[in-house]
Amino acid sequence: MQYVQRHFRQHTYSPTYREIMVAMRWKSPNASFYTVAALAEKGLIDFTPGKRRSLVLTKSGRKY
């Protein structure tokens, strides 16, 4: 979550799954996908499936 927030502040657009993967030092972009899905389920972010750079911080996510 902190990486996504920092990326928004620095670039004003959302990171890709691959960028999240590299930042977190994971070996698969699937880990990023499942993490984003879990954050969306918790109401911290919203995204459009199948669309690149569609992550949006919700009001709750901005406070996190």
Jmol script that loads the backbone (N, CA, C; Angstrom):
load data "model"
ATOM      1  N   MET A   1       0.817  -1.186   0.000  1.00  0.00           N
ATOM      2  CA  MET A   1       0.000   0.000   0.000  1.00  0.00           C
ATOM      3  C   MET A   1       0.866   1.258   0.000  1.00  0.00           C
ATOM      4  N   GLN A   2       1.922   1.245   0.788  1.00  0.00           N
ATOM      5  CA  GLN A   2       2.803   2.419   0.847  1.00  0.00           C
ATOM      6  C   GLN A   2       3.467   2.683  -0.501  1.00  0.00           C
ATOM      7  N   TYR A   3       3.844   1.600  -1.204  1.00  0.00           N
ATOM      8  CA  TYR A   3       4.469   1.795  -2.513  1.00  0.00           C
ATOM      9  C   TYR A   3       3.482   2.442  -3.482  1.00  0.00           C
ATOM     10  N   VAL A   4       2.254   1.984  -3.491  1.00  0.00           N
ATOM     11  CA  VAL A   4       1.242   2.546  -4.394  1.00  0.00           C
ATOM     12  C   VAL A   4       1.014   4.020  -4.068  1.00  0.00           C
ATOM     13  N   GLN A   5       0.891   4.352  -2.799  1.00  0.00           N
ATOM     14  CA  GLN A   5       0.712   5.750  -2.397  1.00  0.00           C
ATOM     15  C   GLN A   5       1.903   6.607  -2.836  1.00  0.00           C
ATOM     16  N   ARG A   6       3.113   6.112  -2.609  1.00  0.00           N
ATOM     17  CA  ARG A   6       4.321   6.856  -2.979  1.00  0.00           C
ATOM     18  C   ARG A   6       4.397   7.052  -4.494  1.00  0.00           C
ATOM     19  N   HIS A   7       4.050   6.015  -5.241  1.00  0.00           N
ATOM     20  CA  HIS A   7       4.082   6.104  -6.708  1.00  0.00           C
ATOM     21  C   HIS A   7       3.104   7.167  -7.201  1.00  0.00           C
ATOM     22  N   PHE A   8       1.901   7.207  -6.625  1.00  0.00           N
ATOM     23  CA  PHE A   8       0.929   8.238  -6.987  1.00  0.00           C
ATOM     24  C   PHE A   8       1.483   9.638  -6.720  1.00  0.00           C
ATOM     25  N   ARG A   9       2.095   9.825  -5.565  1.00  0.00           N
ATOM     26  CA  ARG A   9       2.640  11.151  -5.226  1.00  0.00           C
ATOM     27  C   ARG A   9       3.751  11.558  -6.181  1.00  0.00           C
ATOM     28  N   GLN A  10       4.605  10.620  -6.550  1.00  0.00           N
ATOM     29  CA  GLN A  10       5.751  10.944  -7.393  1.00  0.00           C
ATOM     30  C   GLN A  10       5.398  11.083  -8.869  1.00  0.00           C
ATOM     31  N   HIS A  11       4.444  10.305  -9.359  1.00  0.00           N
ATOM     32  CA  HIS A  11       4.184  10.244 -10.796  1.00  0.00           C
ATOM     33  C   HIS A  11       2.787  10.688 -11.215  1.00  0.00           C
ATOM     34  N   THR A  12       1.862  10.830 -10.295  1.00  0.00           N
ATOM     35  CA  THR A  12       0.465  11.198 -10.526  1.00  0.00           C
ATOM     36  C   THR A  12      -0.307  10.181 -11.373  1.00  0.00           C
ATOM     37  N   TYR A  13       0.211   8.977 -11.508  1.00  0.00           N
ATOM     38  CA  TYR A  13      -0.521   7.880 -12.143  1.00  0.00           C
ATOM     39  C   TYR A  13      -0.157   6.597 -11.412  1.00  0.00           C
ATOM     40  N   SER A  14      -0.955   5.579 -11.616  1.00  0.00           N
ATOM     41  CA  SER A  14      -0.769   4.354 -10.836  1.00  0.00           C
ATOM     42  C   SER A  14       0.335   3.468 -11.414  1.00  0.00           C
ATOM     43  N   PRO A  15       0.928   2.631 -10.577  1.00  0.00           N
ATOM     44  CA  PRO A  15       1.949   1.699 -11.052  1.00  0.00           C
ATOM     45  C   PRO A  15       1.303   0.503 -11.752  1.00  0.00           C
ATOM     46  N   THR A  16       2.059  -0.152 -12.609  1.00  0.00           N
ATOM     47  CA  THR A  16       1.600  -1.393 -13.234  1.00  0.00           C
ATOM     48  C   THR A  16       1.867  -2.543 -12.272  1.00  0.00           C
ATOM     49  N   TYR A  17       1.273  -3.696 -12.568  1.00  0.00           N
ATOM     50  CA  TYR A  17       1.535  -4.875 -11.742  1.00  0.00           C
ATOM     51  C   TYR A  17       3.024  -5.208 -11.758  1.00  0.00           C
ATOM     52  N   ARG A  18       3.658  -5.063 -12.900  1.00  0.00           N
ATOM     53  CA  ARG A  18       5.091  -5.366 -13.011  1.00  0.00           C
ATOM     54  C   ARG A  18       5.922  -4.404 -12.169  1.00  0.00           C
ATOM     55  N   GLU A  19       5.566  -3.125 -12.162  1.00  0.00           N
ATOM     56  CA  GLU A  19       6.291  -2.157 -11.335  1.00  0.00           C
ATOM     57  C   GLU A  19       6.126  -2.485  -9.844  1.00  0.00           C
ATOM     58  N   ILE A  20       4.934  -2.896  -9.449  1.00  0.00           N
ATOM     59  CA  ILE A  20       4.718  -3.303  -8.059  1.00  0.00           C
ATOM     60  C   ILE A  20       5.573  -4.519  -7.752  1.00  0.00           C
ATOM     61  N   MET A  21       5.590  -5.490  -8.688  1.00  0.00           N
ATOM     62  CA  MET A  21       6.378  -6.711  -8.515  1.00  0.00           C
ATOM     63  C   MET A  21       7.860  -6.384  -8.296  1.00  0.00           C
ATOM     64  N   VAL A  22       8.409  -5.525  -9.121  1.00  0.00           N
ATOM     65  CA  VAL A  22       9.824  -5.163  -9.019  1.00  0.00           C
ATOM     66  C   VAL A  22      10.098  -4.432  -7.699  1.00  0.00           C
ATOM     67  N   ALA A  23       9.227  -3.500  -7.345  1.00  0.00           N
ATOM     68  CA  ALA A  23       9.418  -2.730  -6.111  1.00  0.00           C
ATOM     69  C   ALA A  23       9.373  -3.623  -4.876  1.00  0.00           C
ATOM     70  N   MET A  24       8.532  -4.643  -4.910  1.00  0.00           N
ATOM     71  CA  MET A  24       8.390  -5.536  -3.761  1.00  0.00           C
ATOM     72  C   MET A  24       9.350  -6.729  -3.828  1.00  0.00           C
ATOM     73  N   ARG A  25      10.117  -6.810  -4.902  1.00  0.00           N
ATOM     74  CA  ARG A  25      11.081  -7.896  -5.132  1.00  0.00           C
ATOM     75  C   ARG A  25      10.416  -9.272  -5.189  1.00  0.00           C
ATOM     76  N   TRP A  26       9.226  -9.293  -5.798  1.00  0.00           N
ATOM     77  CA  TRP A  26       8.541 -10.558  -6.021  1.00  0.00           C
ATOM     78  C   TRP A  26       8.995 -11.119  -7.353  1.00  0.00           C
ATOM     79  N   LYS A  27       8.798 -12.403  -7.569  1.00  0.00           N
ATOM     80  CA  LYS A  27       9.243 -13.052  -8.798  1.00  0.00           C
ATOM     81  C   LYS A  27       8.142 -13.171  -9.848  1.00  0.00           C
ATOM     82  N   SER A  28       6.917 -12.891  -9.481  1.00  0.00           N
ATOM     83  CA  SER A  28       5.797 -13.052 -10.401  1.00  0.00           C
ATOM     84  C   SER A  28       4.840 -11.872 -10.303  1.00  0.00           C
ATOM     85  N   PRO A  29       4.357 -11.378 -11.451  1.00  0.00           N
ATOM     86  CA  PRO A  29       3.361 -10.307 -11.406  1.00  0.00           C
ATOM     87  C   PRO A  29       2.023 -10.778 -10.827  1.00  0.00           C
ATOM     88  N   ASN A  30       1.806 -12.097 -10.758  1.00  0.00           N
ATOM     89  CA  ASN A  30       0.583 -12.612 -10.146  1.00  0.00           C
ATOM     90  C   ASN A  30       0.480 -12.207  -8.688  1.00  0.00           C
ATOM     91  N   ALA A  31       1.599 -12.139  -7.992  1.00  0.00           N
ATOM     92  CA  ALA A  31       1.595 -11.699  -6.592  1.00  0.00           C
ATOM     93  C   ALA A  31       1.057 -10.273  -6.501  1.00  0.00           C
ATOM     94  N   SER A  32       1.438  -9.438  -7.453  1.00  0.00           N
ATOM     95  CA  SER A  32       0.936  -8.061  -7.490  1.00  0.00           C
ATOM     96  C   SER A  32      -0.564  -8.047  -7.729  1.00  0.00           C
ATOM     97  N   PHE A  33      -1.018  -8.872  -8.662  1.00  0.00           N
ATOM     98  CA  PHE A  33      -2.443  -8.925  -8.977  1.00  0.00           C
ATOM     99  C   PHE A  33      -3.263  -9.314  -7.750  1.00  0.00           C
ATOM    100  N   TYR A  34      -2.839 -10.356  -7.047  1.00  0.00           N
ATOM    101  CA  TYR A  34      -3.581 -10.812  -5.880  1.00  0.00           C
ATOM    102  C   TYR A  34      -3.518  -9.800  -4.733  1.00  0.00           C
ATOM    103  N   THR A  35      -2.401  -9.104  -4.608  1.00  0.00           N
ATOM    104  CA  THR A  35      -2.289  -8.067  -3.581  1.00  0.00           C
ATOM    105  C   THR A  35      -3.225  -6.906  -3.890  1.00  0.00           C
ATOM    106  N   VAL A  36      -3.263  -6.480  -5.149  1.00  0.00           N
ATOM    107  CA  VAL A  36      -4.164  -5.398  -5.563  1.00  0.00           C
ATOM    108  C   VAL A  36      -5.618  -5.820  -5.338  1.00  0.00           C
ATOM    109  N   ALA A  37      -5.937  -7.059  -5.683  1.00  0.00           N
ATOM    110  CA  ALA A  37      -7.303  -7.553  -5.479  1.00  0.00           C
ATOM    111  C   ALA A  37      -7.668  -7.539  -3.989  1.00  0.00           C
ATOM    112  N   ALA A  38      -6.733  -7.922  -3.127  1.00  0.00           N
ATOM    113  CA  ALA A  38      -6.987  -7.924  -1.686  1.00  0.00           C
ATOM    114  C   ALA A  38      -7.177  -6.499  -1.166  1.00  0.00           C
ATOM    115  N   LEU A  39      -6.373  -5.557  -1.661  1.00  0.00           N
ATOM    116  CA  LEU A  39      -6.521  -4.161  -1.242  1.00  0.00           C
ATOM    117  C   LEU A  39      -7.860  -3.593  -1.717  1.00  0.00           C
ATOM    118  N   ALA A  40      -8.289  -4.000  -2.903  1.00  0.00           N
ATOM    119  CA  ALA A  40      -9.589  -3.556  -3.414  1.00  0.00           C
ATOM    120  C   ALA A  40     -10.720  -4.141  -2.575  1.00  0.00           C
ATOM    121  N   GLU A  41     -10.580  -5.390  -2.181  1.00  0.00           N
ATOM    122  CA  GLU A  41     -11.598  -6.025  -1.344  1.00  0.00           C
ATOM    123  C   GLU A  41     -11.726  -5.328   0.009  1.00  0.00           C
ATOM    124  N   LYS A  42     -10.617  -4.815   0.514  1.00  0.00           N
ATOM    125  CA  LYS A  42     -10.627  -4.087   1.788  1.00  0.00           C
ATOM    126  C   LYS A  42     -11.111  -2.646   1.618  1.00  0.00           C
ATOM    127  N   GLY A  43     -11.311  -2.226   0.361  1.00  0.00           N
ATOM    128  CA  GLY A  43     -11.810  -0.881   0.103  1.00  0.00           C
ATOM    129  C   GLY A  43     -10.743   0.195   0.096  1.00  0.00           C
ATOM    130  N   LEU A  44      -9.470  -0.193   0.000  1.00  0.00           N
ATOM    131  CA  LEU A  44      -8.384   0.789   0.023  1.00  0.00           C
ATOM    132  C   LEU A  44      -8.056   1.337  -1.359  1.00  0.00           C
ATOM    133  N   ILE A  45      -8.305   0.528  -2.386  1.00  0.00           N
ATOM    134  CA  ILE A  45      -8.085   0.974  -3.762  1.00  0.00           C
ATOM    135  C   ILE A  45      -9.233   0.480  -4.624  1.00  0.00           C
ATOM    136  N   ASP A  46      -9.322   1.035  -5.806  1.00  0.00           N
ATOM    137  CA  ASP A  46     -10.282   0.581  -6.803  1.00  0.00           C
ATOM    138  C   ASP A  46      -9.503   0.447  -8.103  1.00  0.00           C
ATOM    139  N   PHE A  47      -9.930  -0.459  -8.974  1.00  0.00           N
ATOM    140  CA  PHE A  47      -9.256  -0.621 -10.255  1.00  0.00           C
ATOM    141  C   PHE A  47     -10.213  -1.200 -11.278  1.00  0.00           C
ATOM    142  N   THR A  48      -9.874  -1.034 -12.557  1.00  0.00           N
ATOM    143  CA  THR A  48     -10.641  -1.598 -13.646  1.00  0.00           C
ATOM    144  C   THR A  48      -9.895  -2.810 -14.163  1.00  0.00           C
ATOM    145  N   PRO A  49     -10.460  -4.013 -14.002  1.00  0.00           N
ATOM    146  CA  PRO A  49      -9.774  -5.217 -14.482  1.00  0.00           C
ATOM    147  C   PRO A  49      -9.471  -5.141 -15.978  1.00  0.00           C
ATOM    148  N   GLY A  50      -8.270  -5.549 -16.343  1.00  0.00           N
ATOM    149  CA  GLY A  50      -7.866  -5.568 -17.741  1.00  0.00           C
ATOM    150  C   GLY A  50      -7.365  -4.240 -18.290  1.00  0.00           C
ATOM    151  N   LYS A  51      -7.409  -3.195 -17.497  1.00  0.00           N
ATOM    152  CA  LYS A  51      -6.954  -1.882 -17.956  1.00  0.00           C
ATOM    153  C   LYS A  51      -5.686  -1.502 -17.210  1.00  0.00           C
ATOM    154  N   ARG A  52      -4.647  -1.127 -17.940  1.00  0.00           N
ATOM    155  CA  ARG A  52      -3.375  -0.758 -17.326  1.00  0.00           C
ATOM    156  C   ARG A  52      -3.475   0.567 -16.592  1.00  0.00           C
ATOM    157  N   ARG A  53      -2.736   0.657 -15.508  1.00  0.00           N
ATOM    158  CA  ARG A  53      -2.630   1.883 -14.706  1.00  0.00           C
ATOM    159  C   ARG A  53      -3.990   2.429 -14.293  1.00  0.00           C
ATOM    160  N   SER A  54      -4.895   1.530 -13.910  1.00  0.00           N
ATOM    161  CA  SER A  54      -6.242   1.968 -13.529  1.00  0.00           C
ATOM    162  C   SER A  54      -6.453   2.006 -12.021  1.00  0.00           C
ATOM    163  N   LEU A  55      -5.396   1.801 -11.240  1.00  0.00           N
ATOM    164  CA  LEU A  55      -5.538   1.845  -9.784  1.00  0.00           C
ATOM    165  C   LEU A  55      -5.894   3.257  -9.343  1.00  0.00           C
ATOM    166  N   VAL A  56      -6.831   3.339  -8.415  1.00  0.00           N
ATOM    167  CA  VAL A  56      -7.241   4.617  -7.846  1.00  0.00           C
ATOM    168  C   VAL A  56      -7.333   4.422  -6.339  1.00  0.00           C
ATOM    169  N   LEU A  57      -6.706   5.290  -5.593  1.00  0.00           N
ATOM    170  CA  LEU A  57      -6.821   5.235  -4.134  1.00  0.00           C
ATOM    171  C   LEU A  57      -8.206   5.710  -3.727  1.00  0.00           C
ATOM    172  N   THR A  58      -8.855   4.945  -2.877  1.00  0.00           N
ATOM    173  CA  THR A  58     -10.148   5.377  -2.349  1.00  0.00           C
ATOM    174  C   THR A  58      -9.897   6.351  -1.198  1.00  0.00           C
ATOM    175  N   LYS A  59     -10.974   6.913  -0.684  1.00  0.00           N
ATOM    176  CA  LYS A  59     -10.835   7.822   0.455  1.00  0.00           C
ATOM    177  C   LYS A  59     -10.174   7.111   1.627  1.00  0.00           C
ATOM    178  N   SER A  60     -10.559   5.856   1.868  1.00  0.00           N
ATOM    179  CA  SER A  60      -9.956   5.066   2.935  1.00  0.00           C
ATOM    180  C   SER A  60      -8.473   4.800   2.648  1.00  0.00           C
ATOM    181  N   GLY A  61      -8.139   4.546   1.389  1.00  0.00           N
ATOM    182  CA  GLY A  61      -6.762   4.276   1.008  1.00  0.00           C
ATOM    183  C   GLY A  61      -5.858   5.472   1.162  1.00  0.00           C
ATOM    184  N   ARG A  62      -6.381   6.661   0.950  1.00  0.00           N
ATOM    185  CA  ARG A  62      -5.573   7.868   1.119  1.00  0.00           C
ATOM    186  C   ARG A  62      -5.250   8.116   2.585  1.00  0.00           C
ATOM    187  N   LYS A  63      -6.117   7.650   3.492  1.00  0.00           N
ATOM    188  CA  LYS A  63      -5.903   7.833   4.924  1.00  0.00           C
ATOM    189  C   LYS A  63      -4.974   6.781   5.504  1.00  0.00           C
ATOM    190  N   TYR A  64      -4.855   5.649   4.841  1.00  0.00           N
ATOM    191  CA  TYR A  64      -4.099   4.502   5.340  1.00  0.00           C
ATOM    192  C   TYR A  64      -2.651   4.819   5.553  1.00  0.00           C
TER     193      TYR A  64
END
end "model"
wireframe off; spacefill off
backbone 0.3
color backbone group
